[in-house]
Amino acid sequence: MDKLLTDVEYQRMSEEYDKVKYPCKCGHRVVIPVWQDKQVCTWCGNYVFKDKKEEFKYRIKEKIK
């Protein structure tokens, strides 16, 4: 039998997901795992970055290429 989450466990899981959600420019919030710096938004297809520093590094590498 599958184990269902209790209300407390579900609340804790929800709080942990909120810590790794980042807003896209289109308004959608995207979950970015700890080991990644960027993720593709499922609504608009643009990259969503964890912070401005990672976005800056990506844009510079893009310009160099």
Summary of the structure (lengths in Angstrom):
residues: 65
radius of gyration: 15.6
end to end distance: 53.2
largest distance: 54.6
contacts: 135
relative contact order: 0.13
helix: 40%
strand: 18%
